[in-house]
């Protein structure tokens, strides 16, 4: 990963019990968190409406739930 990418999309280390599924889910969770942060910033800055922000976060949440179901079933 390049320095610019690391700066824009930082990822923390995973300290939990290692399994491939846990590692992938942790990466998905961190991406969810990062994207929610961007959406919140856009809404706070007046670039998108509160309803649009809610809709986008709800969609991201559904994707995260689906990834969890696919990984742990």
Predicted model as a PDB file, atoms N, CA, C, CB and O in Angstrom, pLDDT in the B-factor column:
MODEL        1                                                                  
ATOM      1  N   UNK A   1       0.849  -1.169   0.000  1.00 51.00           N  
ATOM      2  CA  UNK A   1       0.000   0.000   0.000  1.00 51.00           C  
ATOM      3  C   UNK A   1       0.896   1.234   0.000  1.00 51.00           C  
ATOM      4  CB  UNK A   1      -0.967  -0.003   1.221  1.00 51.00           C  
ATOM      5  O   UNK A   1       1.843   1.307   0.783  1.00 51.00           O  
ATOM      6  N   UNK A   2       0.611   2.198  -0.863  1.00 57.00           N  
ATOM      7  CA  UNK A   2       1.438   3.399  -0.942  1.00 57.00           C  
ATOM      8  C   UNK A   2       1.199   4.300   0.270  1.00 57.00           C  
ATOM      9  CB  UNK A   2       1.148   4.166  -2.244  1.00 57.00           C  
ATOM     10  O   UNK A   2       0.220   4.145   1.000  1.00 57.00           O  
ATOM     11  N   UNK A   3       2.113   5.236   0.459  1.00 57.00           N  
ATOM     12  CA  UNK A   3       2.007   6.158   1.586  1.00 57.00           C  
ATOM     13  C   UNK A   3       0.738   6.991   1.503  1.00 57.00           C  
ATOM     14  CB  UNK A   3       3.225   7.071   1.639  1.00 57.00           C  
ATOM     15  O   UNK A   3       0.079   7.207   2.520  1.00 57.00           O  
ATOM     16  N   UNK A   4       0.380   7.465   0.305  1.00 57.00           N  
ATOM     17  CA  UNK A   4      -0.848   8.260   0.151  1.00 57.00           C  
ATOM     18  C   UNK A   4      -2.082   7.445   0.502  1.00 57.00           C  
ATOM     19  CB  UNK A   4      -0.967   8.791  -1.281  1.00 57.00           C  
ATOM     20  O   UNK A   4      -2.999   7.951   1.148  1.00 57.00           O  
ATOM     21  N   UNK A   5      -2.111   6.198   0.085  1.00 56.00           N  
ATOM     22  CA  UNK A   5      -3.251   5.342   0.385  1.00 56.00           C  
ATOM     23  C   UNK A   5      -3.330   5.065   1.871  1.00 56.00           C  
ATOM     24  CB  UNK A   5      -3.162   4.032  -0.393  1.00 56.00           C  
ATOM     25  O   UNK A   5      -4.421   5.066   2.441  1.00 56.00           O  
ATOM     26  N   UNK A   6      -2.187   4.828   2.514  1.00 57.00           N  
ATOM     27  CA  UNK A   6      -2.166   4.581   3.953  1.00 57.00           C  
ATOM     28  C   UNK A   6      -2.671   5.791   4.714  1.00 57.00           C  
ATOM     29  CB  UNK A   6      -0.758   4.219   4.416  1.00 57.00           C  
ATOM     30  O   UNK A   6      -3.335   5.655   5.742  1.00 57.00           O  
ATOM     31  N   UNK A   7      -2.362   6.962   4.216  1.00 58.00           N  
ATOM     32  CA  UNK A   7      -2.785   8.197   4.877  1.00 58.00           C  
ATOM     33  C   UNK A   7      -4.292   8.409   4.726  1.00 58.00           C  
ATOM     34  CB  UNK A   7      -2.020   9.402   4.302  1.00 58.00           C  
ATOM     35  O   UNK A   7      -4.963   8.829   5.668  1.00 58.00           O  
ATOM     36  N   UNK A   8      -4.815   8.117   3.540  1.00 59.00           N  
ATOM     37  CA  UNK A   8      -6.233   8.337   3.282  1.00 59.00           C  
ATOM     38  C   UNK A   8      -7.104   7.227   3.864  1.00 59.00           C  
ATOM     39  CB  UNK A   8      -6.476   8.450   1.792  1.00 59.00           C  
ATOM     40  O   UNK A   8      -8.237   7.481   4.273  1.00 59.00           O  
ATOM     41  N   UNK A   9      -6.590   6.010   3.904  1.00 59.00           N  
ATOM     42  CA  UNK A   9      -7.360   4.862   4.374  1.00 59.00           C  
ATOM     43  C   UNK A   9      -6.562   4.084   5.418  1.00 59.00           C  
ATOM     44  CB  UNK A   9      -7.744   3.942   3.194  1.00 59.00           C  
ATOM     45  O   UNK A   9      -6.155   2.950   5.168  1.00 59.00           O  
ATOM     46  N   UNK A  10      -6.337   4.683   6.581  1.00 65.00           N  
ATOM     47  CA  UNK A  10      -5.524   3.998   7.588  1.00 65.00           C  
ATOM     48  C   UNK A  10      -6.240   2.768   8.138  1.00 65.00           C  
ATOM     49  CB  UNK A  10      -5.178   4.954   8.730  1.00 65.00           C  
ATOM     50  O   UNK A  10      -7.463   2.751   8.274  1.00 65.00           O  
ATOM     51  N   UNK A  11      -5.457   1.749   8.449  1.00 72.00           N  
ATOM     52  CA  UNK A  11      -6.009   0.558   9.076  1.00 72.00           C  
ATOM     53  C   UNK A  11      -5.191   0.241  10.311  1.00 72.00           C  
ATOM     54  CB  UNK A  11      -6.024  -0.644   8.095  1.00 72.00           C  
ATOM     55  O   UNK A  11      -3.961   0.284  10.289  1.00 72.00           O  
ATOM     56  N   UNK A  12      -5.887  -0.075  11.379  1.00 85.00           N  
ATOM     57  CA  UNK A  12      -5.224  -0.456  12.618  1.00 85.00           C  
ATOM     58  C   UNK A  12      -4.922  -1.943  12.581  1.00 85.00           C  
ATOM     59  CB  UNK A  12      -6.092  -0.100  13.850  1.00 85.00           C  
ATOM     60  O   UNK A  12      -5.531  -2.690  11.815  1.00 85.00           O  
ATOM     61  N   UNK A  13      -3.989  -2.366  13.404  1.00 88.00           N  
ATOM     62  CA  UNK A  13      -3.662  -3.775  13.528  1.00 88.00           C  
ATOM     63  C   UNK A  13      -4.827  -4.516  14.167  1.00 88.00           C  
ATOM     64  CB  UNK A  13      -2.375  -3.970  14.351  1.00 88.00           C  
ATOM     65  O   UNK A  13      -5.645  -3.935  14.880  1.00 88.00           O  
ATOM     66  N   UNK A  14      -4.880  -5.804  13.894  1.00 88.00           N  
ATOM     67  CA  UNK A  14      -5.911  -6.647  14.488  1.00 88.00           C  
ATOM     68  C   UNK A  14      -5.290  -7.396  15.665  1.00 88.00           C  
ATOM     69  CB  UNK A  14      -6.513  -7.644  13.434  1.00 88.00           C  
ATOM     70  O   UNK A  14      -4.292  -8.098  15.502  1.00 88.00           O  
ATOM     71  N   UNK A  15      -5.878  -7.246  16.842  1.00 90.00           N  
ATOM     72  CA  UNK A  15      -5.343  -7.863  18.052  1.00 90.00           C  
ATOM     73  C   UNK A  15      -6.188  -9.020  18.579  1.00 90.00           C  
ATOM     74  CB  UNK A  15      -5.209  -6.827  19.120  1.00 90.00           C  
ATOM     75  O   UNK A  15      -5.828  -9.628  19.587  1.00 90.00           O  
ATOM     76  N   UNK A  16      -7.283  -9.334  17.932  1.00 89.00           N  
ATOM     77  CA  UNK A  16      -8.160 -10.397  18.417  1.00 89.00           C  
ATOM     78  C   UNK A  16      -7.641 -11.775  18.075  1.00 89.00           C  
ATOM     79  CB  UNK A  16      -9.539 -10.228  17.852  1.00 89.00           C  
ATOM     80  O   UNK A  16      -6.528 -11.932  17.573  1.00 89.00           O  
ATOM     81  N   UNK A  17      -8.472 -12.779  18.358  1.00 92.00           N  
ATOM     82  CA  UNK A  17      -8.134 -14.157  18.035  1.00 92.00           C  
ATOM     83  C   UNK A  17      -8.037 -14.285  16.522  1.00 92.00           C  
ATOM     84  CB  UNK A  17      -9.186 -15.150  18.617  1.00 92.00           C  
ATOM     85  O   UNK A  17      -8.969 -13.936  15.798  1.00 92.00           O  
ATOM     86  N   UNK A  18      -6.903 -14.788  16.052  1.00 93.00           N  
ATOM     87  CA  UNK A  18      -6.701 -14.852  14.608  1.00 93.00           C  
ATOM     88  C   UNK A  18      -7.424 -16.030  13.982  1.00 93.00           C  
ATOM     89  CB  UNK A  18      -5.226 -14.933  14.291  1.00 93.00           C  
ATOM     90  O   UNK A  18      -7.209 -17.190  14.334  1.00 93.00           O  
ATOM     91  N   UNK A  19      -8.281 -15.688  13.049  1.00 95.00           N  
ATOM     92  CA  UNK A  19      -8.822 -16.615  12.065  1.00 95.00           C  
ATOM     93  C   UNK A  19      -8.940 -15.793  10.791  1.00 95.00           C  
ATOM     94  CB  UNK A  19     -10.225 -17.253  12.517  1.00 95.00           C  
ATOM     95  O   UNK A  19      -9.074 -14.572  10.866  1.00 95.00           O  
ATOM     96  N   UNK A  20      -8.893 -16.421   9.634  1.00 94.00           N  
ATOM     97  CA  UNK A  20      -9.050 -15.640   8.400  1.00 94.00           C  
ATOM     98  C   UNK A  20     -10.362 -14.846   8.388  1.00 94.00           C  
ATOM     99  CB  UNK A  20      -8.995 -16.569   7.181  1.00 94.00           C  
ATOM    100  O   UNK A  20     -10.405 -13.713   7.907  1.00 94.00           O  
ATOM    101  N   UNK A  21     -11.428 -15.450   8.923  1.00 95.00           N  
ATOM    102  CA  UNK A  21     -12.732 -14.780   8.938  1.00 95.00           C  
ATOM    103  C   UNK A  21     -12.709 -13.534   9.822  1.00 95.00           C  
ATOM    104  CB  UNK A  21     -13.819 -15.745   9.423  1.00 95.00           C  
ATOM    105  O   UNK A  21     -13.232 -12.484   9.448  1.00 95.00           O  
ATOM    106  N   UNK A  22     -12.092 -13.666  11.009  1.00 95.00           N  
ATOM    107  CA  UNK A  22     -12.004 -12.517  11.911  1.00 95.00           C  
ATOM    108  C   UNK A  22     -11.186 -11.389  11.291  1.00 95.00           C  
ATOM    109  CB  UNK A  22     -11.390 -12.936  13.248  1.00 95.00           C  
ATOM    110  O   UNK A  22     -11.532 -10.216  11.430  1.00 95.00           O  
ATOM    111  N   UNK A  23     -10.105 -11.744  10.610  1.00 94.00           N  
ATOM    112  CA  UNK A  23      -9.253 -10.741   9.978  1.00 94.00           C  
ATOM    113  C   UNK A  23     -10.004  -9.996   8.876  1.00 94.00           C  
ATOM    114  CB  UNK A  23      -7.992 -11.397   9.407  1.00 94.00           C  
ATOM    115  O   UNK A  23      -9.926  -8.771   8.784  1.00 94.00           O  
ATOM    116  N   UNK A  24     -10.726 -10.734   8.046  1.00 95.00           N  
ATOM    117  CA  UNK A  24     -11.495 -10.106   6.959  1.00 95.00           C  
ATOM    118  C   UNK A  24     -12.607  -9.240   7.530  1.00 95.00           C  
ATOM    119  CB  UNK A  24     -12.088 -11.178   6.013  1.00 95.00           C  
ATOM    120  O   UNK A  24     -12.828  -8.123   7.063  1.00 95.00           O  
ATOM    121  N   UNK A  25     -13.319  -9.755   8.553  1.00 96.00           N  
ATOM    122  CA  UNK A  25     -14.400  -8.965   9.129  1.00 96.00           C  
ATOM    123  C   UNK A  25     -13.859  -7.691   9.766  1.00 96.00           C  
ATOM    124  CB  UNK A  25     -15.171  -9.789  10.164  1.00 96.00           C  
ATOM    125  O   UNK A  25     -14.483  -6.635   9.667  1.00 96.00           O  
ATOM    126  N   UNK A  26     -12.697  -7.785  10.424  1.00 94.00           N  
ATOM    127  CA  UNK A  26     -12.096  -6.598  11.019  1.00 94.00           C  
ATOM    128  C   UNK A  26     -11.777  -5.561   9.943  1.00 94.00           C  
ATOM    129  CB  UNK A  26     -10.823  -6.972  11.797  1.00 94.00           C  
ATOM    130  O   UNK A  26     -12.009  -4.370  10.151  1.00 94.00           O  
ATOM    131  N   UNK A  27     -11.254  -5.989   8.810  1.00 94.00           N  
ATOM    132  CA  UNK A  27     -10.972  -5.064   7.703  1.00 94.00           C  
ATOM    133  C   UNK A  27     -12.269  -4.433   7.199  1.00 94.00           C  
ATOM    134  CB  UNK A  27     -10.246  -5.799   6.544  1.00 94.00           C  
ATOM    135  O   UNK A  27     -12.310  -3.234   6.922  1.00 94.00           O  
ATOM    136  N   UNK A  28     -13.329  -5.238   7.080  1.00 96.00           N  
ATOM    137  CA  UNK A  28     -14.626  -4.710   6.646  1.00 96.00           C  
ATOM    138  C   UNK A  28     -15.170  -3.706   7.651  1.00 96.00           C  
ATOM    139  CB  UNK A  28     -15.632  -5.850   6.447  1.00 96.00           C  
ATOM    140  O   UNK A  28     -15.722  -2.677   7.264  1.00 96.00           O  
ATOM    141  N   UNK A  29     -15.018  -3.998   8.936  1.00 95.00           N  
ATOM    142  CA  UNK A  29     -15.493  -3.109   9.989  1.00 95.00           C  
ATOM    143  C   UNK A  29     -14.735  -1.778   9.967  1.00 95.00           C  
ATOM    144  CB  UNK A  29     -15.343  -3.782  11.360  1.00 95.00           C  
ATOM    145  O   UNK A  29     -15.333  -0.716  10.143  1.00 95.00           O  
ATOM    146  N   UNK A  30     -13.423  -1.839   9.751  1.00 95.00           N  
ATOM    147  CA  UNK A  30     -12.642  -0.611   9.681  1.00 95.00           C  
ATOM    148  C   UNK A  30     -13.029   0.219   8.460  1.00 95.00           C  
ATOM    149  CB  UNK A  30     -11.149  -0.934   9.646  1.00 95.00           C  
ATOM    150  O   UNK A  30     -13.095   1.446   8.540  1.00 95.00           O  
ATOM    151  N   UNK A  31     -13.285  -0.442   7.333  1.00 95.00           N  
ATOM    152  CA  UNK A  31     -13.728   0.287   6.141  1.00 95.00           C  
ATOM    153  C   UNK A  31     -15.091   0.932   6.390  1.00 95.00           C  
ATOM    154  CB  UNK A  31     -13.797  -0.659   4.917  1.00 95.00           C  
ATOM    155  O   UNK A  31     -15.315   2.078   6.001  1.00 95.00           O  
ATOM    156  N   UNK A  32     -16.003   0.198   7.039  1.00 97.00           N  
ATOM    157  CA  UNK A  32     -17.308   0.748   7.392  1.00 97.00           C  
ATOM    158  C   UNK A  32     -17.133   2.014   8.231  1.00 97.00           C  
ATOM    159  CB  UNK A  32     -18.152  -0.299   8.158  1.00 97.00           C  
ATOM    160  O   UNK A  32     -17.746   3.042   7.944  1.00 97.00           O  
ATOM    161  N   UNK A  33     -16.314   1.937   9.245  1.00 96.00           N  
ATOM    162  CA  UNK A  33     -16.074   3.071  10.137  1.00 96.00           C  
ATOM    163  C   UNK A  33     -15.520   4.274   9.379  1.00 96.00           C  
ATOM    164  CB  UNK A  33     -15.110   2.671  11.251  1.00 96.00           C  
ATOM    165  O   UNK A  33     -15.943   5.410   9.592  1.00 96.00           O  
ATOM    166  N   UNK A  34     -14.577   4.004   8.500  1.00 95.00           N  
ATOM    167  CA  UNK A  34     -13.971   5.091   7.722  1.00 95.00           C  
ATOM    168  C   UNK A  34     -15.007   5.751   6.813  1.00 95.00           C  
ATOM    169  CB  UNK A  34     -12.790   4.561   6.883  1.00 95.00           C  
ATOM    170  O   UNK A  34     -15.072   6.978   6.728  1.00 95.00           O  
ATOM    171  N   UNK A  35     -15.805   4.945   6.142  1.00 97.00           N  
ATOM    172  CA  UNK A  35     -16.808   5.495   5.223  1.00 97.00           C  
ATOM    173  C   UNK A  35     -17.899   6.261   5.970  1.00 97.00           C  
ATOM    174  CB  UNK A  35     -17.438   4.371   4.395  1.00 97.00           C  
ATOM    175  O   UNK A  35     -18.369   7.292   5.490  1.00 97.00           O  
ATOM    176  N   UNK A  36     -18.307   5.764   7.148  1.00 98.00           N  
ATOM    177  CA  UNK A  36     -19.293   6.474   7.962  1.00 98.00           C  
ATOM    178  C   UNK A  36     -18.726   7.829   8.374  1.00 98.00           C  
ATOM    179  CB  UNK A  36     -19.687   5.639   9.214  1.00 98.00           C  
ATOM    180  O   UNK A  36     -19.444   8.829   8.370  1.00 98.00           O  
ATOM    181  N   UNK A  37     -17.459   7.867   8.726  1.00 96.00           N  
ATOM    182  CA  UNK A  37     -16.813   9.127   9.107  1.00 96.00           C  
ATOM    183  C   UNK A  37     -16.865  10.134   7.956  1.00 96.00           C  
ATOM    184  CB  UNK A  37     -15.350   8.877   9.529  1.00 96.00           C  
ATOM    185  O   UNK A  37     -17.142  11.313   8.176  1.00 96.00           O  
ATOM    186  N   UNK A  38     -16.602   9.678   6.745  1.00 97.00           N  
ATOM    187  CA  UNK A  38     -16.660  10.564   5.574  1.00 97.00           C  
ATOM    188  C   UNK A  38     -18.080  11.060   5.357  1.00 97.00           C  
ATOM    189  CB  UNK A  38     -16.151   9.838   4.311  1.00 97.00           C  
ATOM    190  O   UNK A  38     -18.292  12.245   5.099  1.00 97.00           O  
ATOM    191  N   UNK A  39     -19.054  10.163   5.458  1.00 98.00           N  
ATOM    192  CA  UNK A  39     -20.458  10.553   5.273  1.00 98.00           C  
ATOM    193  C   UNK A  39     -20.864  11.589   6.317  1.00 98.00           C  
ATOM    194  CB  UNK A  39     -21.385   9.316   5.360  1.00 98.00           C  
ATOM    195  O   UNK A  39     -21.532  12.570   5.991  1.00 98.00           O  
ATOM    196  N   UNK A  40     -20.467  11.376   7.564  1.00 98.00           N  
ATOM    197  CA  UNK A  40     -20.780  12.338   8.627  1.00 98.00           C  
ATOM    198  C   UNK A  40     -20.159  13.698   8.338  1.00 98.00           C  
ATOM    199  CB  UNK A  40     -20.289  11.818   9.983  1.00 98.00           C  
ATOM    200  O   UNK A  40     -20.786  14.733   8.565  1.00 98.00           O  
ATOM    201  N   UNK A  41     -18.948  13.696   7.845  1.00 97.00           N  
ATOM    202  CA  UNK A  41     -18.285  14.962   7.511  1.00 97.00           C  
ATOM    203  C   UNK A  41     -19.009  15.676   6.374  1.00 97.00           C  
ATOM    204  CB  UNK A  41     -16.817  14.715   7.128  1.00 97.00           C  
ATOM    205  O   UNK A  41     -19.172  16.895   6.406  1.00 97.00           O  
ATOM    206  N   UNK A  42     -19.436  14.926   5.381  1.00 98.00           N  
ATOM    207  CA  UNK A  42     -20.178  15.536   4.267  1.00 98.00           C  
ATOM    208  C   UNK A  42     -21.493  16.137   4.748  1.00 98.00           C  
ATOM    209  CB  UNK A  42     -20.450  14.496   3.167  1.00 98.00           C  
ATOM    210  O   UNK A  42     -21.882  17.223   4.317  1.00 98.00           O  
ATOM    211  N   UNK A  43     -22.172  15.427   5.641  1.00 98.00           N  
ATOM    212  CA  UNK A  43     -23.447  15.939   6.159  1.00 98.00           C  
ATOM    213  C   UNK A  43     -23.215  17.171   7.032  1.00 98.00           C  
ATOM    214  CB  UNK A  43     -24.187  14.845   6.966  1.00 98.00           C  
ATOM    215  O   UNK A  43     -23.943  18.158   6.929  1.00 98.00           O  
ATOM    216  N   UNK A  44     -22.212  17.108   7.878  1.00 98.00           N  
ATOM    217  CA  UNK A  44     -21.901  18.246   8.748  1.00 98.00           C  
ATOM    218  C   UNK A  44     -21.517  19.468   7.934  1.00 98.00           C  
ATOM    219  CB  UNK A  44     -20.773  17.890   9.715  1.00 98.00           C  
ATOM    220  O   UNK A  44     -21.855  20.595   8.296  1.00 98.00           O  
ATOM    221  N   UNK A  45     -20.808  19.243   6.832  1.00 98.00           N  
ATOM    222  CA  UNK A  45     -20.384  20.342   5.967  1.00 98.00           C  
ATOM    223  C   UNK A  45     -21.467  20.824   5.015  1.00 98.00           C  
ATOM    224  CB  UNK A  45     -19.191  19.924   5.177  1.00 98.00           C  
ATOM    225  O   UNK A  45     -21.233  21.744   4.231  1.00 98.00           O  
ATOM    226  N   UNK A  46     -22.636  20.225   5.069  1.00 98.00           N  
ATOM    227  CA  UNK A  46     -23.743  20.671   4.226  1.00 98.00           C  
ATOM    228  C   UNK A  46     -23.681  20.175   2.797  1.00 98.00           C  
ATOM    229  CB  UNK A  46     -23.792  22.145   4.217  1.00 98.00           C  
ATOM    230  O   UNK A  46     -24.401  20.685   1.938  1.00 98.00           O  
ATOM    231  N   UNK A  47     -22.840  19.197   2.522  1.00 98.00           N  
ATOM    232  CA  UNK A  47     -22.716  18.680   1.158  1.00 98.00           C  
ATOM    233  C   UNK A  47     -23.792  17.662   0.820  1.00 98.00           C  
ATOM    234  CB  UNK A  47     -21.356  18.056   0.963  1.00 98.00           C  
ATOM    235  O   UNK A  47     -24.161  17.507  -0.344  1.00 98.00           O  
ATOM    236  N   UNK A  48     -24.295  16.968   1.831  1.00 98.00           N  
ATOM    237  CA  UNK A  48     -25.414  16.043   1.643  1.00 98.00           C  
ATOM    238  C   UNK A  48     -26.411  16.272   2.774  1.00 98.00           C  
ATOM    239  CB  UNK A  48     -24.927  14.547   1.612  1.00 98.00           C  
ATOM    240  O   UNK A  48     -26.060  16.786   3.836  1.00 98.00           O  
ATOM    241  N   UNK A  49     -27.644  15.886   2.529  1.00 98.00           N  
ATOM    242  CA  UNK A  49     -28.695  16.068   3.536  1.00 98.00           C  
ATOM    243  C   UNK A  49     -28.584  15.003   4.620  1.00 98.00           C  
ATOM    244  CB  UNK A  49     -30.092  16.020   2.882  1.00 98.00           C  
ATOM    245  O   UNK A  49     -27.913  13.985   4.449  1.00 98.00           O  
ATOM    246  N   UNK A  50     -29.256  15.261   5.733  1.00 98.00           N  
ATOM    247  CA  UNK A  50     -29.289  14.287   6.819  1.00 98.00           C  
ATOM    248  C   UNK A  50     -29.929  12.988   6.358  1.00 98.00           C  
ATOM    249  CB  UNK A  50     -30.046  14.850   8.022  1.00 98.00           C  
ATOM    250  O   UNK A  50     -29.478  11.902   6.725  1.00 98.00           O  
ATOM    251  N   UNK A  51     -30.976  13.100   5.557  1.00 98.00           N  
ATOM    252  CA  UNK A  51     -31.658  11.911   5.056  1.00 98.00           C  
ATOM    253  C   UNK A  51     -30.736  11.100   4.145  1.00 98.00           C  
ATOM    254  CB  UNK A  51     -32.938  12.305   4.303  1.00 98.00           C  
ATOM    255  O   UNK A  51     -30.704   9.872   4.229  1.00 98.00           O  
ATOM    256  N   UNK A  52     -29.987  11.783   3.277  1.00 98.00           N  
ATOM    257  CA  UNK A  52     -29.054  11.094   2.390  1.00 98.00           C  
ATOM    258  C   UNK A  52     -27.956  10.410   3.209  1.00 98.00           C  
ATOM    259  CB  UNK A  52     -28.435  12.084   1.375  1.00 98.00           C  
ATOM    260  O   UNK A  52     -27.576   9.275   2.919  1.00 98.00           O  
ATOM    261  N   UNK A  53     -27.454  11.099   4.223  1.00 98.00           N  
ATOM    262  CA  UNK A  53     -26.425  10.514   5.085  1.00 98.00           C  
ATOM    263  C   UNK A  53     -26.976   9.261   5.772  1.00 98.00           C  
ATOM    264  CB  UNK A  53     -25.938  11.547   6.142  1.00 98.00           C  
ATOM    265  O   UNK A  53     -26.308   8.228   5.807  1.00 98.00           O  
ATOM    266  N   UNK A  54     -28.168   9.351   6.306  1.00 98.00           N  
ATOM    267  CA  UNK A  54     -28.794   8.209   6.971  1.00 98.00           C  
ATOM    268  C   UNK A  54     -28.942   7.042   6.004  1.00 98.00           C  
ATOM    269  CB  UNK A  54     -30.165   8.601   7.543  1.00 98.00           C  
ATOM    270  O   UNK A  54     -28.635   5.900   6.344  1.00 98.00           O  
ATOM    271  N   UNK A  55     -29.408   7.336   4.808  1.00 98.00           N  
ATOM    272  CA  UNK A  55     -29.617   6.307   3.802  1.00 98.00           C  
ATOM    273  C   UNK A  55     -28.299   5.610   3.442  1.00 98.00           C  
ATOM    274  CB  UNK A  55     -30.256   6.917   2.549  1.00 98.00           C  
ATOM    275  O   UNK A  55     -28.250   4.386   3.324  1.00 98.00           O  
ATOM    276  N   UNK A  56     -27.251   6.387   3.273  1.00 98.00           N  
ATOM    277  CA  UNK A  56     -25.954   5.809   2.925  1.00 98.00           C  
ATOM    278  C   UNK A  56     -25.403   4.952   4.066  1.00 98.00           C  
ATOM    279  CB  UNK A  56     -24.956   6.919   2.573  1.00 98.00           C  
ATOM    280  O   UNK A  56     -24.878   3.863   3.830  1.00 98.00           O  
ATOM    281  N   UNK A  57     -25.522   5.442   5.300  1.00 98.00           N  
ATOM    282  CA  UNK A  57     -25.033   4.670   6.453  1.00 98.00           C  
ATOM    283  C   UNK A  57     -25.853   3.386   6.603  1.00 98.00           C  
ATOM    284  CB  UNK A  57     -25.107   5.519   7.762  1.00 98.00           C  
ATOM    285  O   UNK A  57     -25.297   2.329   6.904  1.00 98.00           O  
ATOM    286  N   UNK A  58     -27.148   3.469   6.399  1.00 98.00           N  
ATOM    287  CA  UNK A  58     -27.992   2.268   6.485  1.00 98.00           C  
ATOM    288  C   UNK A  58     -27.573   1.238   5.435  1.00 98.00           C  
ATOM    289  CB  UNK A  58     -29.484   2.637   6.303  1.00 98.00           C  
ATOM    290  O   UNK A  58     -27.538   0.041   5.721  1.00 98.00           O  
ATOM    291  N   UNK A  59     -27.260   1.692   4.239  1.00 98.00           N  
ATOM    292  CA  UNK A  59     -26.796   0.787   3.191  1.00 98.00           C  
ATOM    293  C   UNK A  59     -25.462   0.141   3.542  1.00 98.00           C  
ATOM    294  CB  UNK A  59     -26.675   1.531   1.877  1.00 98.00           C  
ATOM    295  O   UNK A  59     -25.262  -1.054   3.323  1.00 98.00           O  
ATOM    296  N   UNK A  60     -24.566   0.933   4.082  1.00 98.00           N  
ATOM    297  CA  UNK A  60     -23.271   0.389   4.504  1.00 98.00           C  
ATOM    298  C   UNK A  60     -23.451  -0.639   5.619  1.00 98.00           C  
ATOM    299  CB  UNK A  60     -22.338   1.522   4.974  1.00 98.00           C  
ATOM    300  O   UNK A  60     -22.769  -1.664   5.645  1.00 98.00           O  
ATOM    301  N   UNK A  61     -24.372  -0.358   6.537  1.00 98.00           N  
ATOM    302  CA  UNK A  61     -24.640  -1.285   7.641  1.00 98.00           C  
ATOM    303  C   UNK A  61     -25.150  -2.624   7.096  1.00 98.00           C  
ATOM    304  CB  UNK A  61     -25.673  -0.674   8.629  1.00 98.00           C  
ATOM    305  O   UNK A  61     -24.737  -3.688   7.557  1.00 98.00           O  
ATOM    306  N   UNK A  62     -26.043  -2.558   6.121  1.00 98.00           N  
ATOM    307  CA  UNK A  62     -26.568  -3.789   5.528  1.00 98.00           C  
ATOM    308  C   UNK A  62     -25.452  -4.587   4.867  1.00 98.00           C  
ATOM    309  CB  UNK A  62     -27.668  -3.470   4.505  1.00 98.00           C  
ATOM    310  O   UNK A  62     -25.428  -5.814   4.958  1.00 98.00           O  
ATOM    311  N   UNK A  63     -24.525  -3.896   4.200  1.00 98.00           N  
ATOM    312  CA  UNK A  63     -23.388  -4.574   3.577  1.00 98.00           C  
ATOM    313  C   UNK A  63     -22.515  -5.246   4.637  1.00 98.00           C  
ATOM    314  CB  UNK A  63     -22.551  -3.576   2.750  1.00 98.00           C  
ATOM    315  O   UNK A  63     -22.049  -6.368   4.444  1.00 98.00           O  
ATOM    316  N   UNK A  64     -22.298  -4.552   5.759  1.00 98.00           N  
ATOM    317  CA  UNK A  64     -21.480  -5.101   6.831  1.00 98.00           C  
ATOM    318  C   UNK A  64     -22.145  -6.335   7.438  1.00 98.00           C  
ATOM    319  CB  UNK A  64     -21.232  -4.041   7.912  1.00 98.00           C  
ATOM    320  O   UNK A  64     -21.482  -7.339   7.694  1.00 98.00           O  
ATOM    321  N   UNK A  65     -23.451  -6.258   7.667  1.00 98.00           N  
ATOM    322  CA  UNK A  65     -24.180  -7.413   8.201  1.00 98.00           C  
ATOM    323  C   UNK A  65     -24.100  -8.599   7.243  1.00 98.00           C  
ATOM    324  CB  UNK A  65     -25.650  -7.047   8.465  1.00 98.00           C  
ATOM    325  O   UNK A  65     -23.905  -9.736   7.671  1.00 98.00           O  
ATOM    326  N   UNK A  66     -24.252  -8.332   5.952  1.00 98.00           N  
ATOM    327  CA  UNK A  66     -24.183  -9.392   4.948  1.00 98.00           C  
ATOM    328  C   UNK A  66     -22.799 -10.028   4.935  1.00 98.00           C  
ATOM    329  CB  UNK A  66     -24.528  -8.842   3.556  1.00 98.00           C  
ATOM    330  O   UNK A  66     -22.677 -11.247   4.819  1.00 98.00           O  
ATOM    331  N   UNK A  67     -21.751  -9.207   5.055  1.00 97.00           N  
ATOM    332  CA  UNK A  67     -20.396  -9.764   5.074  1.00 97.00           C  
ATOM    333  C   UNK A  67     -20.200 -10.645   6.311  1.00 97.00           C  
ATOM    334  CB  UNK A  67     -19.341  -8.631   5.048  1.00 97.00           C  
ATOM    335  O   UNK A  67     -19.548 -11.686   6.236  1.00 97.00           O  
ATOM    336  N   UNK A  68     -20.759 -10.231   7.436  1.00 97.00           N  
ATOM    337  CA  UNK A  68     -20.654 -11.042   8.662  1.00 97.00           C  
ATOM    338  C   UNK A  68     -21.361 -12.372   8.481  1.00 97.00           C  
ATOM    339  CB  UNK A  68     -21.248 -10.291   9.872  1.00 97.00           C  
ATOM    340  O   UNK A  68     -20.827 -13.419   8.847  1.00 97.00           O  
ATOM    341  N   UNK A  69     -22.551 -12.332   7.921  1.00 97.00           N  
ATOM    342  CA  UNK A  69     -23.296 -13.574   7.704  1.00 97.00           C  
ATOM    343  C   UNK A  69     -22.545 -14.505   6.764  1.00 97.00           C  
ATOM    344  CB  UNK A  69     -24.688 -13.273   7.141  1.00 97.00           C  
ATOM    345  O   UNK A  69     -22.500 -15.713   6.995  1.00 97.00           O  
ATOM    346  N   UNK A  70     -21.956 -13.956   5.709  1.00 97.00           N  
ATOM    347  CA  UNK A  70     -21.233 -14.778   4.738  1.00 97.00           C  
ATOM    348  C   UNK A  70     -19.951 -15.365   5.349  1.00 97.00           C  
ATOM    349  CB  UNK A  70     -20.890 -13.944   3.490  1.00 97.00           C  
ATOM    350  O   UNK A  70     -19.556 -16.479   5.007  1.00 97.00           O  
ATOM    351  N   UNK A  71     -19.316 -14.628   6.237  1.00 95.00           N  
ATOM    352  CA  UNK A  71     -18.062 -15.100   6.810  1.00 95.00           C  
ATOM    353  C   UNK A  71     -18.254 -16.108   7.931  1.00 95.00           C  
ATOM    354  CB  UNK A  71     -17.274 -13.941   7.319  1.00 95.00           C  
ATOM    355  O   UNK A  71     -17.443 -17.021   8.086  1.00 95.00           O  
ATOM    356  N   UNK A  72     -19.314 -15.957   8.714  1.00 93.00           N  
ATOM    357  CA  UNK A  72     -19.458 -16.753   9.921  1.00 93.00           C  
ATOM    358  C   UNK A  72     -20.586 -17.777   9.879  1.00 93.00           C  
ATOM    359  CB  UNK A  72     -19.669 -15.855  11.068  1.00 93.00           C  
ATOM    360  O   UNK A  72     -21.032 -18.242  10.928  1.00 93.00           O  
ATOM    361  N   UNK A  73     -21.046 -18.130   8.703  1.00 85.00           N  
ATOM    362  CA  UNK A  73     -22.079 -19.179   8.614  1.00 85.00           C  
ATOM    363  C   UNK A  73     -21.548 -20.408   7.936  1.00 85.00           C  
ATOM    364  CB  UNK A  73     -23.303 -18.675   7.866  1.00 85.00           C  
ATOM    365  O   UNK A  73     -22.276 -21.388   7.776  1.00 85.00           O  
TER     366      UNK A  73                                                      
ENDMDL                                                                          
END                                                                             
